[in-house]
């Protein structure tokens, strides 16, 4: 990979699960978390997040999140 490819690869994790309450972000069952996947950019992560969030719209306690893995892996180059 070239340096240009390394800089354009901004990994994002999409995951979710059922929350204990609507006021916090404590998951009801950690063994039941839904790891949607790791995506190479925010746009594709956002598409996956939106699809999962919309598919669970009937469950108010279900939440999906996008984690910016590239910020965790290299916090100085954000």
Backbone torsions as a table, in degrees:
resi	resn	phi	psi	omega
1	UNK	NA	141.8	176.5
2	UNK	-84.5	168.7	178.1
3	UNK	-60.6	-35.9	-180.0
4	UNK	-62.1	-43.3	179.2
5	UNK	-63.8	-39.5	179.5
6	UNK	-61.2	-40.8	-176.7
7	UNK	-74.3	-27.0	-178.5
8	UNK	-86.1	-8.2	-180.0
9	UNK	-91.4	94.0	-178.8
10	UNK	-108.5	90.8	-172.9
11	UNK	-66.6	139.4	178.6
12	UNK	-133.9	137.5	177.1
13	UNK	-104.7	133.6	174.6
14	UNK	-115.0	125.7	178.8
15	UNK	-151.4	165.9	179.3
16	UNK	-166.2	179.2	179.4
17	UNK	178.0	179.1	-178.5
18	UNK	-86.2	129.5	-178.7
19	UNK	-87.9	153.8	176.4
20	UNK	-68.4	-38.8	178.7
21	UNK	-146.3	163.4	-179.3
22	UNK	-76.4	-13.1	-177.3
23	UNK	-88.4	-11.6	-175.7
24	UNK	-134.3	-169.8	177.4
25	UNK	-126.9	40.4	174.6
26	UNK	-95.6	123.2	-177.1
27	UNK	-79.1	143.0	-179.3
28	UNK	-65.6	-41.8	-176.8
29	UNK	-145.4	106.3	-178.1
30	UNK	-64.1	-27.1	178.3
31	UNK	-71.2	-14.4	-176.6
32	UNK	-106.9	15.9	177.8
33	UNK	-64.7	143.5	179.2
34	UNK	-103.4	105.4	176.4
35	UNK	-89.4	107.0	-176.7
36	UNK	-72.5	-44.5	178.1
37	UNK	157.2	178.2	176.1
38	UNK	-111.6	132.2	-172.8
39	UNK	-122.6	149.9	-173.0
40	UNK	-79.3	-8.5	-179.7
41	UNK	-158.1	165.9	-176.7
42	UNK	-66.7	-36.1	-177.4
43	UNK	-60.9	-48.8	179.8
44	UNK	-69.2	-34.4	175.8
45	UNK	-64.4	-41.1	-179.8
46	UNK	-65.4	-38.7	177.1
47	UNK	-62.9	-43.8	178.9
48	UNK	-66.4	-42.7	178.5
49	UNK	-60.2	-47.3	-178.6
50	UNK	-61.0	-43.4	179.8
51	UNK	-62.2	-45.4	-179.9
52	UNK	-68.0	-42.0	179.6
53	UNK	-62.7	-42.3	179.9
54	UNK	-69.3	-30.3	-179.9
55	UNK	-74.3	-15.4	-179.7
56	UNK	-115.6	22.3	-174.4
57	UNK	-61.7	-23.9	-179.5
58	UNK	-76.0	-12.4	179.0
59	UNK	-109.4	102.9	-175.9
60	UNK	-62.8	-23.3	-178.3
61	UNK	-87.2	-7.7	-178.8
62	UNK	-85.3	128.4	-180.0
63	UNK	-136.0	143.5	175.1
64	UNK	-119.3	148.6	-174.6
65	UNK	-133.1	154.6	171.7
66	UNK	-113.2	123.7	177.6
67	UNK	-107.3	127.6	179.4
68	UNK	-82.1	86.5	-177.5
69	UNK	-61.0	-33.5	-179.0
70	UNK	-62.4	-29.0	177.2
71	UNK	-73.1	-32.5	177.7
72	UNK	-75.5	-36.5	-177.3
73	UNK	-74.8	-32.6	-176.7
74	UNK	-145.3	73.0	-174.0
75	UNK	-64.5	-22.7	-178.4
76	UNK	-77.3	-20.6	-177.7
77	UNK	-111.5	48.5	-178.6
78	UNK	-81.6	NA	NA
